[in-house]
Amino acid sequence: MKKKVTMSHLGYKFQVELINQILHPANKKFADRIIDIIHAKYFENEYFRLIIASVKDYHEKFEKIPTWDTLETIFRIEIKDQVTRDYVFELVKEIRDLEVKDWEFVQENSLDFCRQQELIKANDKVYKIIEDGDFDRYEECAEILKEALSVGAEKDDGISIAENFETVLEQDFRHPVPTGISGIDNLTDGGLSRGELGVILAPYGTGKTTILTKIANTAYNMGYNVLQIVFEDLPDVIRRKHASCWSGIELNNLTEEKEEVLNVIKEQTQGKENDLIIRKFPSEGITMNDIKSYVRHLISTGFKPDLIVLDYIDCVESTRRYNDEWSGEGNVMRAFESMLYEHNMVGWTAVQGNRCVSLDTEVVISGKGVVKIKDVNEGDKILTHDGYKEVTTKFPIEKQPVYKITTKSGKTIKVSAKHEFPIGYGKLKSIKTGLKVGDKLLTKK
């Protein structure tokens, strides 16, 4: 008699998180991959088995995963005992409210477990055929193993050339989200569309946060759900920038014009069905997995962002170790792009341009269009936040130490020793030329 195989060795917490991931509305791809190979018998807890069996039955009948509310309705109908029903409801609530931070680990290991069980079943079938001496069934054996190895794979069969061609031939099939900045909108044919990522490259203190806030503000005004993630600025600082966008009043004068500003904000926000959420993360120790988990949490609460602003991506750490900084940044950027594609969202971020940048970084040059920065020459005019500016000097890329400066307000800045800060009276100073604790820096508001 074969030993009963369960996921008990993975623990109670893992199994609860797995059920959460199958039912989570943001995990359709994962649920589609695992639903046919996950079985109630893999769970030792009888109530876990009940939940999985109910989900599988629903999926078999309607070809989709039930929502949390639908699952509760199913239990109301099928569970007659009040005590049992109340317990199951509490368990479902516990599972639903989970914020699974290690969701990639849970998904990967549960898929591996289930696929291994399918491979064991296939191996038993093949062994029986061989044991019976049916050597003419070799091709059948190969097909059994091939099918077992393919279960749980991503279900993306591509798209037929003839499928829904009407949308391809629309005047603007991309449906871009405008930024509200005419120069960028003109260059991007009206803005970015879902699944696309825009990167603003600029030196410290030139207004990257202001541009990103303007982009977020415009999208919100047009009825989109917006998530603005910041690392260095406080949320109230960002809210003041939004107030300035709406009112047209400069940041320095907002307090003096308080009543007018409040009236404008009320007009712009009251009665709207969409929302703009500002979330501050620590400037160290955050990876794209943390951000993905937060986005999934928001989706589970009913708020699905149409546009995400990440201010800025230099503060996000890679989950892998690399010998050079650029490879790690590339890994972070690709992870951000992957999340945008998976959730059908627009993304904007910024990169600190005062340091050396990758030779493959793309910039816009007047008369040439988009080119790699290694092909930029002195005298070219490069697009900046303030129009086209002439390139006066081109420095070779080099490896150099990176320093972190923390201002009195708590803002952190990562720079090389050569980066010069304005300190007033038209003077510039770098760490190399004597910048020290107590010096006053002129920074953007």
VEXLUM-955231 format. One line per 2 residues: number of its first residue (from 1); their letters; for each residue z, y, x of C-alpha. Coordinates in Angstrom, 1 decimal. Each point is the difference from the previous one (the first is absolute). Last residue first. Example, Ala and Ser with C-alpha at 12.3 -4.5 7.8 and 13.67 -1.06 7.14 Angstrom:
2 = SA = 7.1,-1.1,13.7 | 0.7,-3.4,-1.4
REM end
This chain:
445 = KK = -2.8,71.6,10.9 | -2.1,-0.6,3.1
443 = TL = 1.8,0.0,3.3 | 1.0,2.7,2.5
441 = LK = 2.5,-1.7,2.3 | 3.3,1.4,1.1
439 = DG = 1.4,-1.4,3.3 | 3.6,-1.4,-0.3
437 = VK = -0.8,-3.3,1.7 | -2.7,0.5,2.7
435 = LG = -3.7,0.8,0.5 | -0.4,0.4,3.8
433 = TK = -3.7,-0.2,0.9 | -0.3,-3.8,-0.3
431 = IS = 1.8,0.0,-3.4 | -2.5,2.6,-1.1
429 = KL = 0.1,3.8,-0.5 | -2.3,2.5,-1.5
427 = KG = 0.4,3.8,-0.2 | -1.7,2.4,-2.5
425 = YG = 3.3,1.8,-0.6 | 1.5,-3.1,-1.6
423 = IP = 0.7,-3.6,1.0 | -3.5,-1.5,-0.6
421 = FE = 0.2,-3.6,1.0 | -2.0,-1.6,2.9
419 = HK = -0.7,-3.7,0.2 | 0.1,-1.1,3.7
417 = AS = 3.1,-2.2,-0.2 | -1.7,-2.0,-2.8
415 = VK = 1.0,0.4,-3.6 | 2.0,-1.6,-2.9
413 = IT = 1.4,2.6,-2.4 | 3.1,-0.5,-2.2
411 = KG = 1.2,2.3,-2.7 | 3.8,0.0,-0.5
409 = SK = 0.4,3.7,-0.9 | 1.4,0.7,3.5
407 = TT = -3.1,-1.5,1.6 | -0.4,-3.5,1.5
405 = IK = -2.5,-0.5,2.9 | -1.2,-3.5,0.8
403 = YV = -1.7,-0.6,3.3 | -3.1,-2.1,0.8
401 = PQ = -0.8,-1.1,3.5 | -3.6,0.1,1.2
399 = KE = -3.1,-2.2,0.0 | -3.2,2.0,0.5
397 = IP = -3.1,1.0,-2.0 | -2.2,2.6,1.8
395 = FK = 0.4,3.6,-1.1 | -2.8,2.0,-1.6
393 = TT = 0.4,3.8,0.0 | -1.4,2.8,-2.1
391 = VE = -1.0,-1.8,-3.2 | -1.1,2.7,-2.4
389 = KY = 1.6,0.2,-3.4 | -1.5,-0.8,-3.4
387 = GD = 2.2,0.8,-3.1 | 3.7,0.6,-0.1
385 = HT = 1.2,-3.6,-0.6 | -2.3,-1.0,2.8
383 = LI = -3.7,-1.0,0.3 | -1.2,-0.1,3.6
381 = KD = -2.6,2.4,1.5 | -1.4,-1.4,3.2
379 = GE = 0.2,2.3,3.1 | 1.7,-2.7,2.1
377 = NV = -1.3,-3.3,-1.0 | 1.0,-2.6,-2.6
375 = DK = -1.4,-3.5,0.6 | 3.4,-1.6,0.8
373 = IK = 1.3,1.5,-3.3 | -2.3,-2.3,-2.0
371 = VV = -2.5,1.9,-2.2 | -0.2,1.1,-3.6
369 = GK = -2.6,2.7,-0.6 | -2.1,1.3,2.8
367 = GS = -0.8,3.6,-0.9 | 3.6,1.0,-0.1
365 = IV = 2.2,-2.8,1.3 | 2.2,-2.2,-2.3
363 = VE = 2.5,-2.3,1.7 | 0.3,-3.8,0.4
361 = TD = 2.6,-1.6,2.3 | -1.7,-2.7,2.1
359 = LS = 1.2,1.4,3.3 | 3.6,-0.3,-1.3
357 = VC = 2.0,3.2,0.0 | 1.9,1.8,2.7
355 = RN = 2.8,2.1,-1.4 | -0.2,3.2,-2.0
353 = GQ = -1.9,-1.7,-2.8 | 3.0,-1.4,-1.9
351 = VA = -1.7,-2.2,-2.6 | -0.1,0.8,-3.7
349 = TW = -0.2,-2.1,-3.2 | -2.0,-0.3,-3.2
347 = GV = -0.5,-3.0,-2.2 | -1.8,-0.7,-3.3
345 = MN = 1.1,-3.1,-1.9 | -1.4,-3.3,-1.2
343 = HE = 3.1,-2.0,0.5 | -1.4,-2.5,2.5
341 = YL = -2.5,2.5,1.5 | 2.8,2.6,0.6
339 = MS = 2.3,-2.7,1.5 | -2.7,-1.2,2.4
337 = EF = -0.7,3.6,1.1 | 3.7,0.4,0.8
335 = AR = 0.1,-3.3,1.9 | -3.2,1.1,1.9
333 = MV = 1.7,3.3,1.0 | 3.2,-1.8,1.2
331 = NG = -2.0,-2.5,2.1 | -2.0,2.8,1.5
329 = EG = 3.2,1.8,0.9 | 1.2,-3.1,1.8
327 = SW = -3.2,-0.3,1.9 | 0.2,3.6,1.0
325 = ED = 3.5,-0.2,1.5 | -0.8,-2.5,2.6
323 = NY = 1.4,-3.4,1.0 | 0.5,-0.9,-3.7
321 = RR = 2.9,-1.5,-2.0 | -0.6,-0.7,-3.6
319 = TS = 1.5,1.5,-3.2 | -1.4,3.4,0.9
317 = EV = 2.1,3.1,-0.4 | -0.7,2.8,-2.5
315 = CD = 0.9,3.5,1.2 | -3.5,0.6,1.4
313 = IY = -1.3,-0.5,-3.6 | 1.2,3.4,-1.2
311 = DL = 0.6,1.2,-2.6 | -1.4,-2.9,-2.1
309 = VI = -1.7,1.2,-3.2 | -0.7,-2.7,-2.6
307 = LD = -2.4,0.4,-2.9 | -0.3,-1.9,-3.3
305 = PK = 3.6,-1.0,0.2 | 1.2,-2.6,-2.5
303 = FG = 3.3,0.9,-1.8 | 1.0,-2.7,-2.4
301 = TS = 3.3,-1.0,1.6 | -1.7,-3.1,1.6
299 = IL = -2.6,2.4,1.5 | 2.7,2.0,1.6
297 = HR = 1.5,-3.1,1.6 | -3.4,-1.1,1.2
295 = VY = -0.4,3.5,1.7 | 3.4,-0.4,1.6
293 = SK = -0.8,-3.4,1.3 | -3.3,1.3,1.4
291 = ID = 1.8,2.8,1.8 | 2.5,-2.4,1.6
289 = NM = -2.8,-2.3,1.0 | -1.9,3.0,1.5
287 = TI = 2.9,0.3,2.5 | 3.0,2.4,0.1
285 = GE = 2.3,-0.2,3.0 | 0.1,3.8,0.8
283 = SP = -0.8,3.1,-2.0 | 2.2,-1.1,-2.8
281 = FK = -1.8,0.0,-3.4 | -0.3,2.9,-2.5
279 = RI = -1.5,-0.7,-3.4 | -1.8,2.7,-2.1
277 = IL = -1.2,-1.3,-3.4 | -2.7,1.8,-1.9
275 = DN = -0.3,-1.0,-3.7 | -2.6,-0.7,-2.7
273 = EK = 0.7,0.3,-3.7 | 0.3,3.8,0.1
271 = GQ = 2.1,1.8,-2.7 | 1.5,2.5,2.4
269 = TQ = -1.3,0.0,3.5 | -2.4,3.0,0.5
267 = EK = 1.4,2.3,-2.6 | 3.6,-0.6,1.1
265 = IV = -1.0,0.6,3.6 | -1.6,3.3,-1.0
263 = NL = 3.2,1.1,-1.9 | 2.2,-1.0,2.9
261 = VE = -2.2,2.0,2.5 | 0.1,3.2,-2.2
259 = EK = 3.8,-0.3,-0.3 | 0.5,-0.6,3.8
257 = EE = -2.2,2.8,1.3 | 2.5,1.1,2.7
255 = TL = 0.7,-3.7,0.8 | -3.7,-0.8,0.3
253 = NN = -0.8,3.0,2.3 | 0.2,-1.8,3.4
251 = LE = -2.1,-2.9,-1.3 | -2.8,2.2,-1.0
249 = IG = -0.7,0.3,-3.7 | -3.2,-1.6,-1.4
247 = SW = 2.1,-1.4,-2.8 | -1.2,-3.6,0.0
245 = CS = -0.6,-0.5,3.7 | 3.2,2.0,0.9
243 = AH = 2.1,-2.3,-2.3 | -1.6,-3.0,1.7
241 = KR = 1.1,1.4,3.3 | 3.5,0.5,-1.3
239 = RI = 0.0,-3.6,-1.2 | -0.9,-1.1,3.6
237 = VD = 3.0,1.9,1.4 | 2.2,-1.6,-2.8
235 = PL = -1.2,-3.4,1.1 | 1.3,0.6,3.6
233 = DE = -2.7,0.0,2.7 | -0.3,-2.5,2.8
231 = FV = -0.9,-3.3,-1.6 | -1.9,0.7,-3.1
229 = IQ = -1.6,-2.2,-2.7 | -1.9,1.7,-2.8
227 = LV = -0.7,-2.4,-2.9 | -2.5,1.4,-2.6
225 = NY = -0.8,-1.1,-3.5 | -3.3,1.8,-1.0
223 = GM = -0.3,2.5,-2.8 | -2.2,2.7,1.7
221 = NY = 3.1,2.1,0.9 | 1.5,-3.0,1.7
219 = AT = -3.2,-0.4,2.2 | 0.0,3.7,0.9
217 = NA = 3.7,-0.1,1.0 | -0.4,-3.1,2.2
215 = IK = -3.0,1.6,1.8 | 1.9,3.3,0.4
213 = TL = 3.0,-1.9,1.3 | -2.2,-1.7,2.6
211 = IT = -1.4,3.3,1.1 | 3.5,1.6,0.3
209 = TK = 1.3,-3.1,1.9 | -2.8,0.3,2.5
207 = GT = 0.6,3.8,0.4 | -0.7,0.8,3.7
205 = GY = 3.5,-0.5,1.4 | -0.8,-3.1,2.0
203 = PA = -3.6,-0.6,0.8 | -2.6,-1.3,-2.6
201 = LI = -1.7,-3.2,-1.1 | -0.1,-0.4,-3.8
199 = VG = -0.8,-3.6,-1.0 | -1.7,-1.0,-3.3
197 = LE = 0.2,-3.5,-1.4 | -2.2,-1.6,-2.6
195 = GR = 0.9,-2.8,-2.5 | -0.3,2.3,-3.0
193 = SL = -2.3,2.9,0.6 | 0.3,2.9,2.5
191 = GG = -1.0,3.6,-0.7 | -3.0,1.7,-1.7
189 = DT = -2.8,-1.1,2.3 | 2.3,-0.5,3.1
187 = LN = -1.2,3.0,2.0 | -0.1,2.3,-3.0
185 = DI = 3.4,-1.1,-1.2 | 1.5,0.6,3.5
183 = GS = -1.4,3.6,0.2 | 0.9,0.8,-3.6
181 = IG = 3.7,-1.0,0.3 | 1.1,-1.0,-3.5
179 = TP = 0.2,-3.6,1.2 | -2.3,-1.5,-2.6
177 = VP = 0.5,-3.6,-1.1 | -3.4,-1.8,0.2
175 = HR = -1.6,-2.0,-2.8 | -2.0,-2.1,2.4
173 = FD = -2.8,-0.8,-2.5 | -1.1,3.6,0.0
171 = QE = -3.2,0.4,-2.0 | 0.4,-3.6,-1.2
169 = LV = -2.3,-2.6,1.4 | 2.7,-2.3,1.3
167 = TE = 1.9,0.2,-3.3 | -3.1,-1.2,-1.9
165 = FN = -0.4,-3.0,2.4 | 2.8,-1.9,-1.7
163 = EA = -0.8,-3.3,1.8 | -3.6,-0.4,1.2
161 = IS = 0.7,-0.4,3.7 | 2.8,-2.4,-0.8
159 = IG = 3.4,0.8,1.5 | 2.0,-1.8,2.6
157 = DD = 1.8,-3.3,-0.6 | 3.4,1.4,0.7
155 = KE = 2.7,-2.5,-0.9 | 2.2,0.1,3.1
153 = AG = 0.7,-3.5,1.2 | 2.8,-1.9,-1.8
151 = VS = -2.0,-3.3,0.0 | -2.7,-0.2,2.7
149 = LA = 1.7,-2.7,2.2 | 0.5,-2.3,-3.0
147 = EK = -3.6,0.3,-1.0 | -1.2,-0.9,3.5
145 = LI = 2.4,-3.0,0.1 | -1.3,-1.4,-3.3
143 = EA = -3.6,0.7,1.0 | 0.4,-1.9,3.2
141 = CE = 1.4,-2.9,-1.8 | -2.9,0.0,-2.5
139 = EY = -2.4,0.1,2.8 | 1.7,-3.1,1.5
137 = RD = -0.2,-1.9,-3.3 | -2.2,-2.8,1.5
135 = FD = 3.0,-1.2,2.0 | 1.9,-1.1,-3.1
133 = GD = 2.4,-2.3,1.9 | 2.8,0.4,-2.4
131 = EI = 2.2,1.5,2.8 | -2.7,2.6,0.6
129 = IK = -0.1,1.1,-3.6 | 3.8,0.0,-0.2
127 = YV = 0.2,2.0,3.2 | -2.4,2.6,-1.4
125 = KD = 2.1,0.4,-3.1 | 3.2,0.3,2.0
123 = NA = -1.6,2.6,2.3 | -1.1,2.1,-3.0
121 = KI = 3.6,0.0,-1.4 | 1.3,1.0,3.5
119 = LE = -2.6,2.8,0.2 | 1.1,1.3,-3.4
117 = QQ = 3.6,0.0,1.2 | -1.0,1.9,3.1
115 = RC = -1.8,2.5,-2.1 | 3.2,0.6,-2.0
113 = FD = 2.1,0.6,3.1 | -2.5,2.2,1.7
111 = LS = -0.4,2.1,-3.1 | 3.8,0.4,-0.3
109 = NE = 0.2,0.9,3.7 | -2.8,2.7,-0.2
107 = QV = 1.3,1.6,-3.2 | 3.6,0.1,1.0
105 = FE = -0.7,1.4,3.5 | -2.4,2.6,-1.4
103 = WD = 2.7,1.0,-2.6 | 2.6,0.7,2.6
101 = KV = 1.3,3.1,-1.8 | 0.3,-1.6,-3.4
99 = EL = 1.5,2.6,-2.4 | 1.6,-2.1,-2.7
97 = DR = 0.3,1.4,-3.5 | -2.3,-2.6,-1.6
95 = IE = 1.9,-3.0,1.6 | 3.4,1.2,-1.3
93 = KV = -1.5,0.9,-3.4 | -1.5,-3.5,-0.2
91 = LE = 3.4,-1.5,0.8 | 1.8,2.1,-2.6
89 = FV = -2.6,-1.0,-2.6 | 0.4,-3.7,1.0
87 = YD = 3.7,0.3,-0.5 | -0.4,1.6,-3.4
85 = RT = -2.4,-2.8,-1.1 | 2.3,-2.7,1.2
83 = VQ = 2.9,1.4,-2.0 | -2.1,0.6,-3.1
81 = DK = -1.4,-3.5,-0.1 | -3.5,0.0,-1.6
79 = IE = -2.1,0.7,3.1 | -3.7,0.0,-0.9
77 = IR = -0.5,3.1,-2.1 | 2.4,2.4,1.9
75 = FI = -1.2,-1.6,3.3 | -3.6,0.8,-0.8
73 = TE = 0.9,3.6,-0.9 | 1.8,0.3,3.4
71 = LT = -3.2,-1.1,1.8 | -2.0,2.5,-2.0
69 = DW = 2.3,2.8,1.1 | -0.3,-1.0,3.7
67 = TP = -3.7,-0.2,-0.3 | -1.7,-3.3,-0.2
65 = IK = -2.4,-1.1,2.8 | -3.6,-0.5,-1.0
63 = EF = -2.4,-2.7,-1.1 | 1.2,0.1,-3.7
61 = KE = 0.9,-3.7,-0.6 | 0.5,-1.3,3.6
59 = HY = 1.7,3.3,1.0 | 2.5,-0.3,-2.9
57 = DK = 0.8,-3.6,0.9 | 0.4,0.9,3.7
55 = VS = 2.3,2.9,-0.8 | 2.1,-2.2,-2.4
53 = AI = 0.3,-2.8,2.7 | 1.0,2.6,2.6
51 = IL = 2.7,1.4,-2.2 | 1.4,-3.4,-1.0
49 = RF = 0.0,-1.3,3.5 | 1.9,3.1,1.2
47 = YE = 2.5,-0.8,-2.9 | 0.4,-3.6,1.2
45 = NE = 0.8,1.1,3.6 | -1.5,-2.5,2.4
43 = FY = -3.4,1.6,0.2 | -3.1,-1.9,1.3
41 = KA = -0.1,-1.9,-3.3 | -1.1,3.2,-1.8
39 = HI = -3.4,-0.1,1.8 | -1.8,2.4,2.2
37 = ID = -3.6,-1.1,0.7 | -1.9,1.6,-2.9
35 = II = 2.1,3.2,0.0 | -0.2,0.6,3.7
33 = RD = -3.3,1.9,0.6 | -0.2,1.9,-3.3
31 = AF = 3.7,1.1,0.4 | -0.8,1.3,3.5
29 = KK = -3.0,2.0,-1.2 | 1.9,1.4,-3.1
27 = NA = 2.9,1.2,2.1 | 0.5,3.5,-1.3
25 = PH = 1.1,-1.2,-3.4 | 2.9,-2.0,1.5
23 = LI = 0.2,-3.4,-1.7 | -0.9,-2.2,3.0
21 = QN = 1.9,2.3,2.4 | 3.1,-0.1,-2.0
19 = IL = -0.1,-3.8,-0.2 | -0.3,-0.1,3.7
17 = EV = 2.9,2.4,0.5 | 2.3,-2.3,-2.1
15 = QF = -1.2,-3.0,2.0 | 0.7,1.8,3.3
13 = KY = 3.5,1.1,-1.2 | 1.0,-3.6,-1.0
11 = GL = -0.8,-1.5,3.3 | -3.1,-1.1,2.0
9 = HS = 1.3,-3.6,0.4 | 0.2,-0.2,-3.8
7 = MT = -3.8,0.4,-0.1 | -0.4,-3.5,-1.5
5 = VK = -1.4,-3.4,1.0 | 1.3,-3.1,-1.8
3 = KK = 0.1,-2.9,2.5 | -2.6,-2.6,-0.7
1 = M = 1.0,-3.4,-1.4
REM end
